C-alpha cells in the first residue's frame, strides 16, 4: 500500500492487489466501488487497456483473455 497526501486535506491510499495467472482464470476480486476509471492493471509490467483487455463489474475484474500461468498481475485501486 502506498500513501500520499491528497492536496485537498486528507491522506489517501492506493491499494495494490497482486495475483498470479493460471492460464484459465479470468475473474479476480477487487474492492467494492472500483470502476475501469479507478484501477490500473498490469500483467508482467505491461499496462492493460480498460474495456479492451478487462472489464469491472461489482467486485470482479474480468480479463478478456485469461493471463498465462505464472503471469504476475498487479491491480492498483486508485482513490479517485
N, C-alpha and C positions, 0 to 999 in steps of 0.2 A: 504494500500500500504506500502511495506517495502522498505527502501532504504539502499543500501550498496555501498561501493566504489569498483569499478572494479579495479583489480590490474594493468590493462593497463593504466588507467588515468582518467576515467570519471565515474560519478555517474550513476548507472543503477537502474531500478525499477523492482520489481516483482509485477505484477498486480494480485490482488486477486479478483476473481469473485465468488459471492455466489448465490445460488438458493435453492429452496425447491421443492422436488419431489411432484408429484400429483398422482402417480400411473399409468399414461398413457403417459406423455410427455417423449420423448426420445431425442429430439434435443434441445440444448442450445447454445446461441450465445457467441462466444469468439472473440478476436481481430484478425484482418487480419494478415496473415503471420505465424500463430501458426501451429505447427505440433505435432504429438504424442510425439516427442522427446523434445518438449519445454513446455509441460503442465503436471503438476502433479495434479491428480484428486483424491478426497476423497469423500466417502459417509459415513456419520456418523463416520468420523475419520478413516475409513478403506480405505487404498490405493487401487486404481483401476488399473488394468493391461492394458497398452496401447495395442490396436488392439484385445485384448481378451474381455475386458469389454467395451471399447469405441473406436471410430474412430474419425478422424477430417478431414473435407473437407471444404475448404474455411473458412468461419466464423462460421461453425456449428460443435459442438462437439455432437456426437450421441452415446448414450448408446445402447448396445446390448439388455439390458432389462431395461425397464423404472424404475427409482427409485420409491420406495413406497411413498405413501402420507406421508408428513411431514418429509421425509428424508432430512438431511442437506447435500447439495452438495457444495463442495469447489473446485474451479478450479484455480490453481496458474500458471500464464503465466510467464515463465522464459525468461529473455533477452539474450538467447544464440543463 
